[in-house]
Amino acid sequence: MARKSASSKMKMSSLQMLSWVLVTVGALNWGLVGLLDINLVDMLLGTWSGLVKVVYILVGLAGVYSVWGMFTMDK
């Protein structure tokens, strides 16, 4: 019987990949805020306060989606 490689077991949907990217951006941003008092999202999008708020909402939703995915993952 042929074994499946680890990469074939770990395929991500587009939504999962987007969620992973947003959670990573959020984690890096909060790390920079905590360590150096630099808010990268605010720095890059500061003049567009509405867009900054949308980014924060998307990062939060991505975190919820990721946590939900951890608990509903097929084993």
C-alpha positions in Angstrom: 0.0 0.0 0.0 1.4 3.4 -1.0 1.8 6.0 1.7 0.6 9.5 1.2 3.2 12.2 1.6 2.8 14.8 4.3 2.2 17.5 1.7 -0.8 15.7 0.2 -2.4 15.4 3.7 -1.9 19.1 4.5 -3.6 20.8 1.5 -5.2 24.1 2.4 -8.3 25.6 0.9 -8.1 29.2 -0.3 -10.1 30.3 2.7 -7.7 28.5 5.1 -4.7 30.1 3.4 -6.2 33.5 3.6 -7.0 32.9 7.2 -3.4 31.8 7.9 -2.0 34.9 6.2 -4.3 37.2 8.2 -3.6 35.5 11.5 0.1 35.7 10.8 -0.1 39.4 9.9 -2.1 40.0 13.2 0.4 38.1 15.3 3.4 39.9 13.8 1.6 43.3 14.2 0.8 42.6 17.9 4.4 41.4 18.4 5.8 44.6 17.0 3.3 46.6 19.1 4.4 44.8 22.3 8.1 44.8 21.6 8.7 48.1 19.8 5.5 50.1 20.1 5.2 50.0 16.3 1.8 49.3 14.8 2.6 48.2 11.3 -1.0 48.1 10.0 -1.6 51.6 11.3 1.7 52.8 9.8 0.9 51.4 6.4 -2.8 52.3 6.2 -3.0 55.1 8.8 -4.6 57.7 6.5 -7.4 55.2 5.6 -8.9 54.7 9.1 -11.9 52.8 7.6 -9.5 50.3 5.8 -7.5 49.9 9.1 -10.7 48.9 10.8 -11.6 46.4 8.1 -8.1 44.8 8.3 -8.5 44.4 12.1 -12.0 42.9 11.7 -10.7 40.5 9.0 -7.8 39.5 11.3 -10.2 38.8 14.1 -12.6 36.8 11.9 -9.6 34.8 10.6 -8.6 34.0 14.2 -12.1 32.8 15.0 -12.1 30.7 11.8 -8.8 29.2 12.7 -9.9 28.3 16.2 -13.1 26.9 14.9 -11.1 24.8 12.3 -8.9 23.4 15.0 -11.9 22.0 16.9 -13.8 20.7 13.9 -10.9 19.2 12.0 -11.5 15.7 10.7 -9.1 13.2 12.2 
